Amino acid sequence: MPLTSPRRSALADQVIAQLRAQITSGDWPVGSRIPTEPELVEQLGVARNTVREAVRALAHNGLLDIRQGSGTYVAATSELAGVMNRRFADADPRHVAELRSALEAEAARLAAQRRTDADLRQLDALLERRETAWRSGAAEAFVAADATLHMAVVAASHNDVLAAVYADLGGVVRDFLRADVGTVLRPEAHMDHARLVEAIRAGDGDRAAAEAGAHSFGCRGPLLGRG
């Protein structure tokens, strides 16, 4: 007979739903540490065992990462994203780059055809945030800003399925970018994304796809200099 998960209490399921909502809404971003167990007990008004059960369930599903001695961190925004993170944790970085290139190139092509004025304002703002993060020299802030800009390009494609798949791969993409960038931002590795945004603004799908595909190979790939 197949193994089954132990039955949870209705209260634990309610707490799981509340914690999941904090994650999926963005109140607890990926990479952030969630409140401690005593803090959650006080906030939710439930017993410690119920909180512990809920946190363990979400960790089992890949949404949370329990780090002994450090705390519990948000690992993914959905169960599928958690599966993706685990499945591709040891994937060949080149293969991740190729997948990212394929998804982002097609998203950029569609964005050039379908973007709205609101999309363009969002892209302009996120491009500036990315450049500000680069100038700050803070690698982690830059990774977050870069990933957010690329997510906005995908959202501007107005293809809900493509956006959902890309979002579920978000943790894999960020880990790839984090490893590629390293802990120090090197001036020679800077890739200008203004041309990508301008191609989308101009409605030039081929140019937008080429720019996005080149960016996806990262700072150390063979396409350095084309981004």
N, C-alpha and C positions, 0 to 999 in steps of 0.2 A: 504494500500500500504506500502511496506517496506520503512524504512527510508533510505535516501541516503546522502552521504557526500557532502558538498558544493563544487562547482566546483572551482578548483584552476587555477591560471593563468599559462601560459606556462613558464613564468620566474620562478615562485615559484617551478614548477616541476623540472626545471633545477638546482635550488639551492638545492632542496631535493636530487637530484642525486649526486651533488657534495659533499654534507655533508655525504651522505650514503657511498660514495666511500672512504672518509677519515676514516670512521668507519670500513668498511669491509676490507680495506687494512692493518689495524693495525696501521695507523698513529695516530689514536686516540684510544688507548686501552680501554677495558672495565674498568670502574672505574675512568678514567681520566676526568678532567674537560675540556670542549671544550672552544675555544676562546669566549670572551664576545660578546654580540650583536654588540656594536660599532666596535669591531675588525673584526667581520665577514662582517659587512657592508663595511669596508675599503678593506678587502681582496677580497671580491667578486664583489665589485663595483655595488651593488644593494641597493635599498631603505630599510630602517629599517623594514617597514611593510612586505616586501618580506622575509627578514631573519626571522622575527618573525613567519610568516606563515609556513615557512619550518621547523623551530625548533619545532613548535607545532605539525605539522604533524608527524614528526619522534618520538616525545614524545608519541603521540597517538598510534603509531605502536609499542611502547615498546623499541625503540632503544636508546632514550634519556630520562633522568630523570631530570625534571626542579625542582630545589630546591630553593624556595624563600629565598633571602638573602644570598645564597651561590654560585649559579651558575647553569649551566647545565652540567650534567655528562653523559658519555656513559654507558648505562645500558645493552646493548646486541649488538651482531654483525649482527643479522638478525631479520626480523620481527617474524619468528618462535621462535627464541631464546627469544624475548621479551614476546611472548605469554607464553612460557614455564616458564619464570621467574614469571609472574603474576599468572599463573595457579597453580604453586607448591610453592608459597611463604610461605604458611602456612601448607605445607605437613608435615606429621609425619617424623621426621629425620630418624627414623629406616627404613621407606619405601624408603627414598632417598638413604640410605646406601645400601639397598638390590638391588635397581635398578643399582646403581653405581657398586656394586660388580658383578652383572650379566654381564653388558656391558664390564667392564674392564677385567674380567676373560677371556671372550671369545676373546677379542682383544689381550690379552697377549698370549693366546694359538696360535692364528693365527700369531702373530708377531714372535713367536719362529720358525714358519714354513717358514715365508716369508721375514723376515728382510734382509736388504741389508747391505753391509759394511757401506754405508752412514748413514743408520738408527742407526747402532751401535755407530758410532762416535757421532751422535747427542745425543743419549741416555747417553753416557759417559759424554759429556759436560754438559748436563742438570742435570745429577745426581750430578756432582761436584758443579754446581750452586746452587742446592737445599741444599747441605751440607754447602756451604758457607753462604747461607741465614740463615740456622739454627744456625750456629756459631755466626752470627751477633746479634742474639737475636731479630731481627725485625720480628714480627709476620706477618705483611702484606706482606713483601718481601718473607717470607717463603711460605705463602699461594700461592702467584703468581708463585714461582719457583716450588712448588710441583704440582700445577695444570698443568703447562707447561710440566713437565716431564710425567705426566699421559697422556696428550694429545699426546705427542710424541710416547708413547707406542701404543696408539690407531692408530695413523697414520702409524706406522710400521706394522699394520695388513694388510695394502694395501686393505682394504675393504672400498670403498668410501662412501657407505651408512652408515655403522657403524660409520665412522669418522664424517659424517655430523650430524647424530643423536646425537652423543656425544658432538659435538661442540655446537649444539643448546641447550643442557642441561648444558653447561659450567657454566653459571651464577648460576644455581641451585646448582651444585656441589661445586663451589667456596664458595657460601653462607653457605653450609653445613660444608665445611672444616673450614671456618672462625669461625663459631660458635663452632666447635669442638675443634679447637686449642686455641681459646680465645685470649686474648691480651698479655699473657705471655707464652713464650715457656718453658715448664717444661722438665728437663732432662729425667725424667722417662717416658715421653710420646713419646720420639723419636722413630721413626720406620725406620729401615734400609731398604732402597730400593735397595741396591747393589745386594741382592740376586735375586730380580726380573730381573734386567738387566742381570745378569750372566746366569739366566735360559733361557732368550731370546737368549743370545749369544750362549749358548750350544745347542739350538734347542730343549729344553725340554719343550714341550707344557704343559704337566700336571703340572709340577712344576711351570712354569710361571703363569698358571691360578690360582694355589693355592696361590701363593704369591700375585698376584694382587687382588684376592678376599678378602684376609685377610686385605690388606691395605685399601680397600674401606670402611671398617667399622670404620676407624678413631681411634683416640687416646683413646677414652673412651669406645669403643665397647667391646664385649665379646671376641674378637680375639686379644686383646692386648698382645703383646709379640711375635705374630707369624709373624709380618711384619718386 
